[in-house]
């Protein structure tokens, strides 16, 4: 009976992994160079959301938000160099960012 449970569990795991692989979209990975004004990331459809990460060599803080209509850092999530956050958005363009130091880099990867 134990062997049957192990087999059934393994089969369920394989089927689950297969279903996830079919529903995942293509991987999108790139970076954006920050300016002092909020800019939306490129428009790309996503299935599982995105992770954004401030480059470890950045000199300043990058602020991440959902809209590009205000540069008030109190309304934006701050990322110190090397920090990251993920968002379950269906479009990469729903995420906007700006930097306290022009030229700093924000990496992003999602699918």
Protein Blocks (a to p, Z undefined) as FASTA:
>chain_A
ZZmmmmmmmmmmmmmmmmmmmmpccdddddddddfbdcdddddddfkbpaddddfkbcbd
cdddfbfkbccfklpccddehiacddddfbfklpccddfbghiacddddZZ
